[in-house]
Amino acid sequence: MDVFRTDRIRNVVLLGHGGSGKTSIAEAMAYLSGMTSRLGRVEDGNTVSDFDKEEIKRGFSISTTMVPVVWDKVKINILDTPGYFDFVGEVEEAISAADAAIIVVSGKAGVQVGTQKAWNYCEKYKLPRMIFVTDMDVDDVSYRKVVEQLTELYGKKIAPIHFPIREDGKFVGYVNVVKQAGRKFVDKAGKTDCDIPEYLTEYLEKYHEILMESVAETSEEFMDRYFEGDEFSVAEVSAALATNVQDCGIVPVCMGSPINLRGVSNLLDDICGYFPSPDKRSCNGIAQKTNEIFEASYDFAKVKSAYVWKTIVDPFLGKYSLIKVCSGVIKSDDTLLNVEKSQEERLNKLYVLEGSKPIEVPELHAGDIGAIAKLQSVQTGDSLATKANPIVYPKTVISTPYTYKRYKAVKKGEEDKIAQALAKMTSEDKTLRIVNDGANKQTLIYGIGDQHLDIVVSKLKERYKVDVELTKPKVAFREAIRKSSDVEGKHKKQSGGHGQYGHVKMRFEPLDNMEIPYEFEQVVVGGAVPKNYFPAVVKGLEECVLKGPLAAYPVVGVKATLYDGSYHPVDSSEMAFKMATIIAFKEGFMKASPVLLEPIVSMKVTVPDKYTGDVMGDLNKRRGRVLGMNPDHDGNTIIEADVPELEIYGYSTDLRSMTGGTGSFSYEFARYEQAPNDIQTKEIEARKNKLDSADE
């Protein structure tokens, strides 16, 4: 592939609901631009961007894929993202590398939750955008209805620049609103001039008026001309459109049928004409030596620097760090510093990825996106720069995973292989997290949703040839006491030679501090228990609090006071006093009204106002306590509630089901509270076998 200057580059992310047709658009662009010699289909599993075996098997995108196409001497780096919400991390990474977005809307389904989420991302990151309506080849699809839905949601920003011409129910051409001219499709991707059908003149006038109003608002001179009834030239309209699109003031709407290659060449023309090159976008880092802001601004004349926005780790492809060049020109023989790790890396080769196919390039100019193979120290979010001018760029904010399950190796002995495979997968997927829960002797895997975790299991089997099973995780209960007790513990054993003798009298009472397992105090007088045996008593307590006598859960908040006892000058030993303490603890704990404490999380649930009642009802069923409700001024309510951790398993799926995918939630551990009697009884019964077992 040729080398492109910054002004001849466009970085465009495809966003939209799952199944809206993003991959089909990327495939059509690749074919029309000559990057591929045949048009693949998602159904056939032979597209450029869905190359992973899991994607082919399931028929939808799981990872963001890069498809660089050349159109009219402009290189367009298309980033095809997944539409399903479980893969939101891939979308967030792609947005961080993009300078503009195409929001893809299915003409059949209309505006969906994924459409609105895509719009919100563009608003958050101030991304210029266009909307492309697919499925225009379907007989009963109404483009006008989709435009009305969009206008209702987003107001005057929505400006249709094309609309379809149909004959006998078939999609045969389109009207160009800017040029006020008709075009008919010829063969696969060609087109020819045609008259505008009479039944469409009403829509042309309406859409042209919308466009002219938007153009008029770009300057006072245009506004005056508009009120005087002056006509704008096509060149003026196009220039004003480009300015407004780049300022996010106008969102053009166009349409087509990617599987028939119709409307896609127009979209490529519009990307080149209306979307900004990287040097029109701001990009700032921090120069480490001076601690001042470094305005990179995708200027190829400044010092070399880049940001790693994604990592690919594949057993077959190897490791690739996908970079966006923030400033300067990076060459294949450069040595760059990983600024975060202070480690130098020699590049050797630079690539541009066409789906899964690496194409070697000699250099990448500021604003371009490429890949570097086999960088040892580099991870997603790292900054690369020269040693003389180290620059750090802000890391992309990636969604936190809250859905978790326990995982175990199906075959014993594969634990190490699984750990290594998961380490590679977590370096590739920042929404995947592995947590070792020592308290419950379980390993947890966190993801965005159940589907995300299912695909991780499939990838482990397919890519790394290891099997894991996912199960419901154990919740980390704790044991505590509510009253005081006074007991004695005696360990006495006589056998040939030295016997064993240890005797303690102890009081146990609840502590106010539930953050610590126990507090030890001794008030022994007269040397009833010699000082040298006090450490043995502490050891006995340390052992007991790891696994309480009620249900074998860790103990918290117990004050243990040693006040008396006795010893034998020959038979007493540290072991004997440790055993005596264990006997005393078990009896004293069970006599002091023992209770189970369950973890409580503070949860925030953000849902559209109309679902508030359903969500609150569901939280009540989960024993949640709603603490407050606040509007977020975007038509949503933020519900704050305390919910037992035991009850939030599966919440991600249930919330999506209740809110049609529009709800989101987050939570963090708050405190421990006494569990209700029925929960305690059930848990104690279930844990009976653990009391005598050394293994959790």
C-alpha positions as CSV (number, residue, x, y, z in Angstrom):
1,M,0.0,0.0,0.0
2,D,1.2,3.5,-0.8
3,V,2.2,6.1,1.9
4,F,-0.4,8.8,2.4
5,R,0.0,12.3,3.7
6,T,-2.1,13.5,6.6
7,D,-4.5,15.6,4.5
8,R,-5.2,12.5,2.3
9,I,-6.3,10.3,5.3
10,R,-9.8,9.8,6.8
11,N,-10.3,7.7,9.9
12,V,-13.9,6.5,10.1
13,V,-15.6,4.3,12.6
14,L,-18.8,2.3,11.7
15,L,-21.2,2.4,14.6
16,G,-24.8,1.1,15.0
17,H,-27.0,-1.6,16.5
18,G,-26.1,-5.3,16.0
19,G,-27.3,-6.6,12.6
20,S,-27.7,-3.1,11.1
21,G,-25.2,-3.9,8.3
22,K,-21.9,-2.3,9.3
23,T,-19.8,-5.3,8.1
24,S,-21.7,-5.4,4.8
25,I,-20.8,-1.7,4.2
26,A,-17.2,-2.3,5.0
27,E,-17.2,-5.3,2.6
28,A,-18.8,-3.3,-0.2
29,M,-16.3,-0.4,0.3
30,A,-13.4,-2.9,0.1
31,Y,-14.8,-4.4,-3.1
32,L,-15.6,-1.1,-4.8
33,S,-12.2,0.4,-4.0
34,G,-10.5,-2.7,-5.5
35,M,-9.0,-3.9,-2.2
36,T,-10.8,-7.2,-2.8
37,S,-11.7,-8.9,-6.0
38,R,-14.9,-10.5,-4.8
39,L,-17.8,-9.3,-2.6
40,G,-18.1,-11.4,0.6
41,R,-21.2,-11.9,2.6
42,V,-21.7,-12.2,6.4
43,E,-24.0,-15.2,5.8
44,D,-21.2,-17.0,3.9
45,G,-18.5,-16.2,6.5
46,N,-16.1,-14.8,3.9
47,T,-16.0,-11.0,4.7
48,V,-12.7,-9.1,5.1
49,S,-13.6,-7.9,8.6
50,D,-15.3,-10.9,10.2
51,F,-12.4,-13.3,9.9
52,D,-12.3,-14.8,13.4
53,K,-13.7,-18.3,13.7
54,E,-16.2,-17.2,16.4
55,E,-17.4,-14.4,14.2
56,I,-17.9,-16.7,11.2
57,K,-19.7,-19.3,13.4
58,R,-22.0,-16.8,15.1
59,G,-22.6,-14.4,12.1
60,F,-21.8,-11.2,13.9
61,S,-18.7,-9.0,14.7
62,I,-16.9,-9.6,18.0
63,S,-13.8,-7.4,17.5
64,T,-13.1,-4.1,15.8
65,T,-11.4,-4.7,12.4
66,M,-9.5,-2.3,10.2
67,V,-10.4,-2.1,6.5
68,P,-8.2,0.6,4.8
69,V,-9.6,1.5,1.3
70,V,-8.3,4.0,-1.2
71,W,-10.9,6.2,-2.9
72,D,-10.3,9.2,-5.1
73,K,-6.6,9.3,-3.9
74,V,-7.7,9.4,-0.3
75,K,-7.0,6.6,2.2
76,I,-10.0,5.8,4.3
77,N,-9.3,3.7,7.4
78,I,-12.6,2.0,8.0
79,L,-13.0,0.7,11.6
80,D,-15.8,-1.9,11.6
81,T,-17.0,-2.3,15.2
82,P,-19.3,-4.9,16.9
83,G,-22.9,-3.8,17.4
84,Y,-23.8,-6.1,20.3
85,F,-23.4,-4.4,23.7
86,D,-21.2,-7.1,25.3
87,F,-18.3,-5.9,23.0
88,V,-18.5,-2.2,24.0
89,G,-14.8,-2.1,24.8
90,E,-14.0,-2.7,21.1
91,V,-16.2,0.2,20.2
92,E,-14.6,2.5,22.7
93,E,-11.1,1.7,21.5
94,A,-12.1,2.3,17.8
95,I,-13.8,5.6,18.7
96,S,-10.5,6.7,20.3
97,A,-8.7,6.2,16.9
98,A,-11.4,7.7,14.7
99,D,-11.9,11.2,13.5
100,A,-15.5,10.7,12.3
101,A,-18.3,8.2,12.4
102,I,-20.9,6.6,10.2
103,I,-23.9,5.6,12.2
104,V,-25.5,2.7,10.3
105,V,-29.3,2.3,10.7
106,S,-31.3,-0.7,9.4
107,G,-34.1,0.6,7.2
108,K,-36.1,-2.5,8.3
109,A,-35.6,-2.0,12.0
110,G,-35.4,1.8,12.1
111,V,-33.8,3.7,15.0
112,Q,-32.7,1.2,17.7
113,V,-31.0,1.3,21.1
114,G,-27.7,0.8,19.4
115,T,-28.3,3.8,17.1
116,Q,-28.9,6.0,20.1
117,K,-25.9,4.7,21.9
118,A,-23.8,5.3,18.8
119,W,-25.1,8.9,18.7
120,N,-24.3,9.4,22.4
121,Y,-20.7,8.2,21.8
122,C,-20.3,10.7,19.0
123,E,-21.7,13.5,21.2
124,K,-19.4,12.5,24.1
125,Y,-16.2,12.5,21.8
126,K,-17.4,15.4,19.6
127,L,-17.1,13.1,16.5
128,P,-18.4,14.4,13.2
129,R,-21.0,11.9,11.8
130,M,-23.2,10.8,9.0
131,I,-26.1,8.4,9.1
132,F,-26.4,5.7,6.4
133,V,-29.7,3.8,6.1
134,T,-29.3,0.2,4.8
135,D,-31.7,-2.4,3.5
136,M,-33.1,0.0,0.8
137,D,-33.5,-3.0,-1.5
138,V,-36.3,-4.4,0.8
139,D,-39.7,-3.6,-0.7
140,D,-41.5,-2.2,2.3
141,V,-38.7,-0.2,3.9
142,S,-39.6,3.5,4.5
143,Y,-36.6,5.8,4.3
144,R,-38.9,8.8,5.1
145,K,-40.0,7.1,8.3
146,V,-36.4,6.6,9.5
147,V,-35.6,10.3,8.7
148,E,-38.7,11.3,10.8
149,Q,-37.5,9.1,13.7
150,L,-34.1,10.7,13.6
151,T,-35.5,14.2,13.3
152,E,-37.8,13.6,16.3
153,L,-34.8,12.5,18.4
154,Y,-32.1,14.9,17.2
155,G,-33.9,17.9,15.7
156,K,-32.6,20.2,13.0
157,K,-29.1,18.6,12.8
158,I,-30.6,15.8,10.7
159,A,-30.3,16.7,7.0
160,P,-31.1,14.1,4.3
161,I,-28.8,14.5,1.3
162,H,-30.2,11.5,-0.7
163,F,-33.5,9.8,-0.9
164,P,-34.6,6.7,-2.8
165,I,-36.3,6.3,-6.2
166,R,-38.4,3.2,-6.5
167,E,-40.1,1.6,-9.5
168,D,-42.5,-1.3,-9.0
169,G,-41.3,-1.6,-5.4
170,K,-37.7,-1.9,-6.5
171,F,-34.9,0.4,-5.4
172,V,-33.6,1.7,-8.7
173,G,-32.0,5.1,-8.0
174,Y,-31.8,8.1,-5.8
175,V,-32.3,11.9,-5.7
176,N,-29.3,14.0,-4.7
177,V,-30.7,16.8,-2.6
178,V,-27.6,19.0,-2.9
179,K,-27.6,18.9,-6.7
180,Q,-31.4,18.5,-6.9
181,A,-30.9,15.8,-9.5
182,G,-31.9,12.2,-10.0
183,R,-29.6,9.3,-10.6
184,K,-30.4,5.7,-11.7
185,F,-28.2,2.7,-10.9
186,V,-26.6,1.0,-13.8
187,D,-25.0,-2.5,-13.5
188,K,-23.4,-3.0,-10.1
189,A,-22.0,0.4,-9.1
190,G,-22.6,2.7,-12.0
191,K,-25.2,5.4,-12.3
192,T,-26.7,7.7,-14.9
193,D,-28.8,10.9,-14.8
194,C,-32.6,10.6,-14.7
195,D,-35.6,12.8,-14.2
196,I,-36.9,13.1,-10.7
197,P,-40.3,11.3,-10.5
198,E,-43.2,13.7,-9.9
199,Y,-44.3,11.9,-6.7
200,L,-40.9,12.8,-5.1
201,T,-40.8,16.6,-5.9
202,E,-42.7,17.3,-2.6
203,Y,-40.0,15.4,-0.6
204,L,-37.2,17.1,-2.6
205,E,-38.6,20.5,-1.7
206,K,-38.9,19.6,1.9
207,Y,-35.4,18.1,2.3
208,H,-33.8,20.8,0.2
209,E,-35.4,23.4,2.5
210,I,-34.1,21.6,5.6
211,L,-30.6,21.7,4.0
212,M,-30.8,25.3,2.9
213,E,-31.8,26.4,6.4
214,S,-28.8,24.5,7.8
215,V,-26.5,26.1,5.2
216,A,-27.9,29.6,5.9
217,E,-27.0,29.3,9.6
218,T,-23.3,28.9,8.7
219,S,-22.7,32.6,8.2
220,E,-24.5,36.0,8.4
221,E,-23.9,36.5,4.7
222,F,-25.6,33.2,3.9
223,M,-28.5,34.0,6.3
224,D,-29.1,37.4,4.5
225,R,-29.0,35.7,1.1
226,Y,-31.4,33.0,2.3
227,F,-34.0,35.6,3.5
228,E,-33.7,37.5,0.3
229,G,-34.6,34.2,-1.6
230,D,-31.2,33.9,-3.2
231,E,-30.1,30.4,-4.4
232,F,-26.9,28.9,-3.1
233,S,-24.6,27.2,-5.7
234,V,-23.8,23.5,-5.4
235,A,-20.2,24.4,-4.5
236,E,-21.4,26.7,-1.7
237,V,-23.8,24.1,-0.3
238,S,-21.0,21.4,-0.4
239,A,-18.5,23.7,1.3
240,A,-21.0,24.8,4.0
241,L,-22.0,21.2,4.5
242,A,-18.4,20.1,5.0
243,T,-17.8,23.0,7.5
244,N,-21.0,22.1,9.4
245,V,-20.4,18.4,9.4
246,Q,-16.9,18.9,10.8
247,D,-18.4,21.2,13.6
248,C,-21.1,18.5,14.3
249,G,-23.7,21.2,13.4
250,I,-25.2,19.0,10.6
251,V,-25.6,15.3,10.3
252,P,-26.2,14.3,6.7
253,V,-28.4,11.2,6.1
254,C,-27.9,9.0,3.0
255,M,-29.0,5.5,2.1
256,G,-28.3,2.4,0.0
257,S,-28.1,-1.3,-0.2
258,P,-24.5,-2.5,0.5
259,I,-25.2,-6.1,-0.5
260,N,-26.2,-4.8,-4.0
261,L,-23.3,-2.1,-3.9
262,R,-25.9,0.6,-4.3
263,G,-25.3,3.9,-2.5
264,V,-21.9,2.9,-1.3
265,S,-19.8,4.8,-3.8
266,N,-21.8,7.9,-2.9
267,L,-20.9,7.3,0.8
268,L,-17.2,7.0,-0.1
269,D,-17.5,10.3,-2.0
270,D,-19.2,11.9,0.9
271,I,-16.5,10.6,3.4
272,C,-13.8,12.2,1.2
273,G,-15.8,15.4,0.8
274,Y,-17.4,16.1,4.1
275,F,-15.3,14.3,6.8
276,P,-12.2,16.0,8.3
277,S,-8.6,14.8,7.8
278,P,-6.8,14.1,11.1
279,D,-5.0,17.5,11.0
280,K,-8.4,19.2,11.4
281,R,-8.8,17.5,14.8
282,S,-7.1,18.3,18.1
283,C,-4.7,15.9,19.8
284,N,-2.8,16.8,22.9
285,G,-0.4,14.9,25.2
286,I,2.0,15.7,28.0
287,A,5.7,16.2,27.4
288,Q,7.3,14.4,30.3
289,K,10.5,16.4,30.5
290,T,8.7,19.7,30.8
291,N,5.3,18.5,32.2
292,E,3.7,20.9,29.7
293,I,0.9,20.2,27.2
294,F,2.2,19.0,23.8
295,E,-0.1,20.0,21.0
296,A,0.5,17.1,18.6
297,S,-2.5,18.0,16.4
298,Y,-1.5,15.2,13.9
299,D,1.2,17.5,12.5
300,F,3.7,15.4,10.5
301,A,6.4,18.1,11.0
302,K,6.6,17.6,14.7
303,V,8.5,15.0,16.7
304,K,7.4,11.3,16.4
305,S,4.7,10.1,18.8
306,A,1.9,7.5,18.7
307,Y,-0.8,6.0,20.8
308,V,-1.5,2.3,21.0
309,W,-5.3,2.1,20.8
310,K,-5.7,-1.7,20.4
311,T,-3.8,-5.0,20.8
312,I,-4.4,-8.2,18.8
313,V,-3.0,-11.4,20.3
314,D,-3.7,-14.4,18.2
315,P,-1.9,-17.8,18.2
316,F,-1.8,-17.7,14.4
317,L,-1.4,-14.0,13.6
318,G,0.9,-13.2,16.5
319,K,0.9,-10.0,18.5
320,Y,0.1,-6.7,16.8
321,S,0.0,-3.3,18.5
322,L,-2.4,-1.0,16.5
323,I,-1.2,2.6,16.7
324,K,-2.5,6.0,15.6
325,V,0.4,8.3,14.8
326,C,-0.2,11.5,16.8
327,S,2.7,13.5,15.3
328,G,5.7,13.2,13.0
329,V,6.3,10.3,10.6
330,I,7.1,6.9,12.0
331,K,9.4,4.7,9.9
332,S,9.9,0.9,9.9
333,D,13.5,1.1,11.2
334,D,12.7,3.6,14.1
335,T,13.5,2.9,17.7
336,L,10.8,4.3,20.0
337,L,10.4,4.6,23.7
338,N,7.4,3.0,25.5
339,V,6.9,6.1,27.7
340,E,4.8,4.3,30.4
341,K,7.3,1.5,30.9
342,S,10.5,3.5,30.0
343,Q,11.5,0.7,27.7
344,E,12.9,1.2,24.2
345,E,11.5,-0.9,21.3
346,R,12.9,-1.4,17.9
347,L,10.1,-1.5,15.3
348,N,11.6,-3.6,12.5
349,K,8.4,-3.5,10.4
350,L,5.3,-1.4,10.0
351,Y,2.0,-2.8,8.7
352,V,-1.4,-1.8,7.6
353,L,-4.0,-4.5,8.5
354,E,-6.5,-5.4,5.8
355,G,-8.8,-7.4,8.1
356,S,-6.5,-10.2,9.2
357,K,-3.9,-9.6,6.4
358,P,-0.8,-7.5,7.3
359,I,0.5,-5.3,4.5
360,E,4.0,-4.0,5.0
361,V,4.5,-0.2,4.6
362,P,7.7,1.8,4.9
363,E,6.3,4.7,7.0
364,L,3.1,6.1,8.5
365,H,2.4,9.8,8.6
366,A,0.7,11.7,11.4
367,G,-3.0,10.8,11.7
368,D,-2.6,7.4,10.0
369,I,-3.4,4.1,11.6
370,G,-1.1,1.1,11.4
371,A,0.2,-1.9,13.3
372,I,3.6,-2.9,14.7
373,A,4.3,-6.6,15.3
374,K,6.0,-8.2,18.4
375,L,6.5,-5.2,20.7
376,Q,7.4,-6.9,24.0
377,S,6.5,-4.3,26.6
378,V,3.7,-2.5,24.8
379,Q,0.0,-2.8,25.8
380,T,-3.2,-1.0,24.9
381,G,-3.2,2.6,26.2
382,D,0.6,3.0,26.0
383,S,2.3,5.9,24.3
384,L,5.3,5.6,22.0
385,A,7.7,8.5,21.4
386,T,11.4,9.2,21.0
387,K,13.7,9.0,24.0
388,A,14.6,12.7,23.5
389,N,11.0,13.8,23.5
390,P,8.8,11.4,25.6
391,I,5.1,12.3,25.3
392,V,2.2,10.6,27.2
393,Y,-1.3,10.6,25.7
394,P,-4.4,10.2,27.9
395,K,-5.7,6.6,28.0
396,T,-9.0,5.7,26.5
397,V,-11.7,5.2,29.1
398,I,-13.0,1.6,28.7
399,S,-16.2,0.3,30.3
400,T,-15.8,-1.6,33.6
401,P,-17.0,-5.2,33.5
402,Y,-19.6,-6.1,36.2
403,T,-20.8,-9.5,35.1
404,Y,-18.8,-12.3,36.7
405,K,-18.7,-16.0,37.0
406,R,-16.5,-18.6,38.6
407,Y,-14.4,-20.6,36.3
408,K,-12.7,-24.0,36.6
409,A,-10.5,-26.2,34.4
410,V,-12.5,-29.1,33.1
411,K,-9.3,-31.3,33.0
412,K,-7.0,-31.2,36.0
413,G,-3.5,-30.1,35.2
414,E,-4.5,-27.5,32.6
415,E,-4.7,-24.6,35.1
416,D,-1.4,-23.1,34.0
417,K,-2.3,-23.3,30.3
418,I,-5.6,-21.6,31.0
419,A,-3.9,-18.9,33.0
420,Q,-1.5,-18.2,30.2
421,A,-4.3,-18.1,27.6
422,L,-6.4,-15.8,29.7
423,A,-3.4,-13.5,30.2
424,K,-3.1,-13.1,26.4
425,M,-6.9,-12.6,26.1
426,T,-6.9,-9.9,28.8
427,S,-4.1,-8.0,27.1
428,E,-6.3,-8.0,23.9
429,D,-9.6,-7.3,25.6
430,K,-9.6,-4.6,28.3
431,T,-13.2,-5.4,29.4
432,L,-12.1,-8.9,30.5
433,R,-10.7,-9.3,34.0
434,I,-9.5,-12.2,36.0
435,V,-9.7,-12.0,39.9
436,N,-8.4,-14.5,42.3
437,D,-10.8,-14.6,45.3
438,G,-8.6,-16.1,48.0
439,A,-11.3,-15.8,50.7
440,N,-13.6,-18.2,48.8
441,K,-10.8,-20.2,47.1
442,Q,-12.3,-19.5,43.6
443,T,-11.1,-17.7,40.4
444,L,-13.5,-15.3,38.9
445,I,-13.8,-14.0,35.3
446,Y,-15.4,-10.6,34.7
447,G,-16.9,-9.5,31.4
448,I,-19.5,-7.1,30.1
449,G,-22.3,-9.7,29.8
450,D,-23.1,-13.4,29.6
451,Q,-22.5,-13.6,25.9
452,H,-19.1,-12.0,26.3
453,L,-18.1,-14.7,28.8
454,D,-19.5,-17.5,26.6
455,I,-17.4,-16.3,23.7
456,V,-14.3,-16.2,25.9
457,V,-14.9,-19.9,26.8
458,S,-15.4,-20.7,23.1
459,K,-12.1,-18.9,22.2
460,L,-10.2,-20.7,24.9
461,K,-11.3,-24.0,23.4
462,E,-10.9,-23.0,19.7
463,R,-7.7,-21.0,19.9
464,Y,-5.9,-22.4,22.9
465,K,-7.3,-26.0,23.1
466,V,-8.3,-25.7,26.8
467,D,-11.7,-26.3,28.4
468,V,-13.2,-24.3,31.2
469,E,-16.6,-24.4,32.8
470,L,-18.4,-21.4,34.2
471,T,-20.5,-21.6,37.3
472,K,-22.3,-19.3,39.7
473,P,-19.7,-17.8,42.0
474,K,-19.7,-18.2,45.8
475,V,-20.5,-15.0,47.7
476,A,-18.0,-13.9,50.3
477,F,-20.1,-14.2,53.5
478,R,-18.5,-13.4,56.9
479,E,-19.2,-14.7,60.4
480,A,-19.6,-12.5,63.5
481,I,-21.1,-12.6,67.0
482,R,-23.8,-10.4,68.5
483,K,-23.4,-11.2,72.2
484,S,-20.6,-12.1,74.7
485,S,-19.5,-15.4,76.1
486,D,-17.2,-16.7,78.7
487,V,-15.6,-20.2,78.2
488,E,-12.6,-22.3,78.9
489,G,-10.7,-24.6,76.7
490,K,-8.6,-27.4,77.9
491,H,-6.3,-29.6,75.8
492,K,-5.0,-32.6,77.8
493,K,-3.4,-35.7,76.4
494,Q,-1.4,-38.3,78.2
495,S,0.7,-40.8,76.4
496,G,4.1,-42.4,77.1
497,G,6.7,-39.8,77.9
498,H,5.7,-36.1,77.9
499,G,1.9,-35.4,77.8
500,Q,0.2,-32.3,76.4
501,Y,-1.5,-29.8,78.6
502,G,-2.9,-26.4,77.8
503,H,-5.7,-24.6,79.6
504,V,-7.2,-21.2,78.9
505,K,-10.2,-19.2,80.1
506,M,-11.4,-16.6,77.6
507,R,-14.1,-14.0,77.0
508,F,-15.4,-13.3,73.5
509,E,-17.4,-10.2,72.6
510,P,-18.3,-8.3,69.5
511,L,-16.0,-5.5,68.2
512,D,-17.3,-2.3,66.7
513,N,-14.7,-2.6,64.0
514,M,-15.8,-5.1,61.3
515,E,-12.8,-4.4,59.1
516,I,-10.5,-6.7,61.2
517,P,-10.9,-10.4,62.1
518,Y,-10.1,-10.1,65.8
519,E,-8.5,-8.2,68.5
520,F,-6.6,-10.0,71.3
521,E,-6.1,-8.8,74.8
522,Q,-4.7,-10.6,77.8
523,V,-5.4,-9.7,81.5
524,V,-3.8,-12.7,83.1
525,V,-2.7,-12.1,86.7
526,G,-0.3,-14.2,88.8
527,G,1.3,-16.0,85.9
528,A,-1.7,-18.5,85.5
529,V,-0.7,-18.7,81.9
530,P,3.0,-17.9,81.4
531,K,3.8,-15.0,78.9
532,N,5.7,-17.3,76.6
533,Y,2.4,-19.1,75.7
534,F,0.6,-15.9,74.6
535,P,1.9,-16.1,71.0
536,A,0.5,-19.7,70.9
537,V,-2.9,-18.3,71.9
538,V,-2.7,-15.7,69.1
539,K,-1.7,-18.4,66.6
540,G,-4.8,-20.4,67.6
541,L,-7.0,-17.4,67.1
542,E,-5.4,-16.7,63.7
543,E,-6.2,-20.2,62.6
544,C,-9.8,-20.1,63.8
545,V,-10.8,-16.8,62.2
546,L,-9.9,-18.1,58.7
547,K,-12.8,-20.6,58.9
548,G,-15.5,-19.9,61.4
549,P,-17.4,-22.5,63.3
550,L,-20.9,-21.5,61.9
551,A,-20.5,-22.1,58.2
552,A,-16.7,-22.1,57.6
553,Y,-16.6,-18.5,56.4
554,P,-13.9,-16.0,57.6
555,V,-14.7,-14.4,61.0
556,V,-14.7,-10.6,61.6
557,G,-15.2,-8.3,64.5
558,V,-14.4,-10.5,67.5
559,K,-12.6,-9.4,70.7
560,A,-10.9,-12.2,72.5
561,T,-9.7,-11.7,76.0
562,L,-7.5,-14.2,77.8
563,Y,-8.0,-13.7,81.6
564,D,-7.0,-17.0,83.2
565,G,-5.9,-20.6,82.8
566,S,-3.3,-23.1,84.0
567,Y,-0.2,-24.9,82.9
568,H,1.9,-27.9,83.6
569,P,5.6,-27.3,84.1
570,V,6.5,-30.4,82.0
571,D,3.6,-31.2,79.7
572,S,2.6,-27.6,78.6
573,S,3.8,-26.5,75.2
574,E,2.9,-23.9,72.5
575,M,1.0,-26.6,70.5
576,A,-1.1,-27.5,73.6
577,F,-2.1,-23.8,74.3
578,K,-2.8,-23.3,70.6
579,M,-5.2,-26.3,70.7
580,A,-6.8,-25.1,73.9
581,T,-7.5,-21.7,72.3
582,I,-9.1,-23.4,69.2
583,I,-11.4,-25.4,71.5
584,A,-12.3,-22.2,73.5
585,F,-12.9,-20.2,70.3
586,K,-15.3,-22.7,68.8
587,E,-17.3,-23.0,71.9
588,G,-17.2,-19.3,72.8
589,F,-18.2,-18.2,69.3
590,M,-21.2,-20.6,69.1
591,K,-22.4,-19.4,72.6
592,A,-22.2,-15.7,71.6
593,S,-25.2,-15.6,69.1
594,P,-23.2,-16.2,65.9
595,V,-24.6,-14.6,62.7
596,L,-23.7,-14.6,59.0
597,L,-22.9,-11.3,57.4
598,E,-23.5,-10.8,53.7
599,P,-21.8,-8.2,51.5
600,I,-23.9,-5.3,50.3
601,V,-23.1,-3.3,47.2
602,S,-23.9,0.3,46.4
603,M,-25.5,0.2,42.9
604,K,-26.3,2.9,40.4
605,V,-28.8,2.0,37.6
606,T,-29.3,4.5,34.8
607,V,-32.5,3.9,32.8
608,P,-34.9,5.9,30.6
609,D,-37.7,7.4,32.8
610,K,-40.4,5.1,31.4
611,Y,-38.6,2.0,32.9
612,T,-38.1,3.4,36.4
613,G,-41.0,1.6,37.9
614,D,-40.1,-1.8,36.5
615,V,-36.5,-1.4,37.6
616,M,-37.4,-0.3,41.1
617,G,-39.8,-3.2,41.4
618,D,-37.1,-5.6,40.4
619,L,-34.6,-4.1,42.9
620,N,-37.1,-4.6,45.7
621,K,-37.5,-8.3,44.7
622,R,-33.7,-8.5,45.0
623,R,-34.0,-7.3,48.6
624,G,-32.5,-3.9,47.5
625,R,-33.1,-0.6,49.3
626,V,-33.6,2.3,47.0
627,L,-31.8,5.3,48.5
628,G,-32.6,7.9,45.9
629,M,-33.5,8.8,42.3
630,N,-32.0,11.6,40.3
631,P,-32.6,12.8,36.7
632,D,-29.6,13.0,34.4
633,H,-31.3,15.6,32.2
634,D,-31.1,13.4,29.2
635,G,-34.4,11.6,29.8
636,N,-32.9,9.1,32.1
637,T,-33.2,8.4,35.9
638,I,-30.3,7.3,38.0
639,I,-31.5,5.0,40.7
640,E,-29.2,4.5,43.7
641,A,-29.8,1.5,45.8
642,D,-28.1,-0.8,48.3
643,V,-28.4,-4.5,47.1
644,P,-27.1,-7.7,48.6
645,E,-24.3,-9.1,46.4
646,L,-26.0,-12.5,46.5
647,E,-28.9,-11.0,44.5
648,I,-27.1,-9.3,41.7
649,Y,-26.0,-12.5,39.9
650,G,-27.4,-12.3,36.3
651,Y,-28.5,-8.7,36.7
652,S,-26.9,-7.6,33.4
653,T,-29.2,-9.9,31.4
654,D,-32.3,-9.1,33.4
655,L,-31.7,-5.3,33.1
656,R,-31.3,-5.5,29.3
657,S,-34.4,-7.6,29.1
658,M,-36.4,-5.1,31.2
659,T,-35.2,-2.0,29.3
660,G,-34.7,-3.3,25.8
661,G,-30.9,-2.8,26.2
662,T,-31.1,0.9,27.2
663,G,-30.3,0.4,30.9
664,S,-26.8,0.4,32.4
665,F,-25.5,-0.2,35.9
666,S,-22.4,0.0,38.1
667,Y,-21.7,-1.0,41.6
668,E,-19.0,-1.2,44.3
669,F,-18.7,-3.0,47.6
670,A,-20.2,-0.9,50.5
671,R,-20.2,-3.0,53.7
672,Y,-21.3,-6.2,55.4
673,E,-24.8,-6.5,57.0
674,Q,-26.5,-9.3,58.9
675,A,-28.2,-11.7,56.5
676,P,-31.9,-12.5,57.0
677,N,-32.6,-15.7,58.9
678,D,-33.8,-17.7,55.9
679,I,-30.6,-16.9,54.0
680,Q,-28.5,-17.8,57.0
681,T,-30.3,-21.1,57.5
682,K,-29.9,-22.0,53.8
683,E,-26.3,-21.1,53.7
684,I,-25.4,-22.9,56.9
685,E,-27.1,-26.0,55.6
686,A,-25.3,-25.8,52.3
687,R,-21.9,-25.4,54.1
688,K,-22.2,-28.3,56.6
689,N,-19.7,-30.4,54.8
690,K,-17.2,-27.4,54.7
691,L,-17.0,-27.3,58.5
692,D,-15.1,-30.5,58.7
693,S,-13.3,-30.1,55.4
694,A,-9.9,-28.5,55.1
695,D,-10.5,-27.6,51.5
696,E,-13.0,-24.9,50.4
